[in-house]
């Protein structure tokens, strides 16, 4: 075993295979991708990377998994419902750790700010519905990278061959691979990676708060981990991850921490405009480097290697060399557009009228941005549906918490109007 010192968890232990994965050049690329894009333009400490976050999610999911299976009643349920023995639990832990470690391996430069520059899905793709202009996501890239680049390192590593067989699809299934086989046990473990109470958000809330020097995203990590239980659905007989009823307040605090982080940090007016600026600058750089195509290469085998050459350093180098022109100088000189109007966090009819008025006022000029701060990685309704389990039955968090109930059913849709400095 080797260990890495982490800002949240102290020492994180790694086995030989995990060390080999981390040492791979494609994983090392994550050192060169900021977790929060250009948020350091507002919070100077926000220079942490997807590299440390990925290791942190692996540690967080391991702690969650261990607390679940060390509980005798949970362990017995796994045996009763899925016939899962000790060897099966050990294998599941390994698969979950690898999936957590690699869950962000396909991120574009500047993280979520780069997703608008991902190519459109082809007509034949399973997600392409009725001609909609849907794009690839970073999850699509992560799954492609794992299958194309890490397959041998995962399936044929001596540590795996000498203990238990692992197929690459068992890892990618936990990340939403639509071509992988799913069963109810897979769906159970997937909740630890991307569910309502998952290791990803549990890590980034703490990590972002510490690096930014704020308290919005802090919560009681130990209480959260130790309150996780497995509940049995009496209709399907499957198991579901939930929070034990006596600890439902920790679920409420996590939802509120996430809400405050989005409203106060991730939707910050300056942070949001820099998402726009880096997208525009990167689009120019991609056009220059890709013969006029202002989008990243697709996550297909023949273009994946080209895609992985892009990271924050590559984009910054192009900015400094003037390839993005004035769009790049805005970032280098910190001359971002200024916000002259901000709607309520949940936009009202009055806000809509004001935006229309501003659009009319500046209609002959091309320098305004109607910024709708809406993102699929924050869904209030999903938070309201966190499951609470006690006395043999499930409840939703919105049934226990008056605060969460008041929030549910509403969309975070903040609109802002910017003009150049």
NORGI-V268261 format. One line per field, one symbol per residue. burial: I if it has 9 or more other C-alpha atoms within 8 Angstrom, else O. A space follows every 50 residues. Layout:
burial: ???
This chain:
burial: OOOIOIOOIOOIOIOIIIIIIOOOOOIIIIIIIIIIIIIIIOOIIIIIII IIIIIIIIIIIIIIIOIIIOOOOIIOIIIOIOOIOOOOIOIOIOIIIIII IIIIIIIIIIIIIIIOIIIOIOOOOOOIOOOOOOOIOIIIIIIIIIIOOI IOIIIIIOOIIOOOOIOIIIIIIIIOIOOIOOOOOIIIIIIIIIOIIIII OIIIIIIIIIIIOOOIIIIOOOIIIIIIIIIIIOOOOIIIIIIIOOIIOI IIIIIOIIOIIIIIIIIIOIIIIIIIIIIIIIIIIIIIOOOOOIIIIIIO OOIIOOIIOIIIOIIOOIIIOIIIIOIIIIIOOOOIIIIOOIIIIIIOOO IIOOIOOIIOOIOOOOOIOIIOIOOOOOIIIOIIIIIIIIOOOIIIIIOO IOOIIOIIOOOIIIIIIIIOO
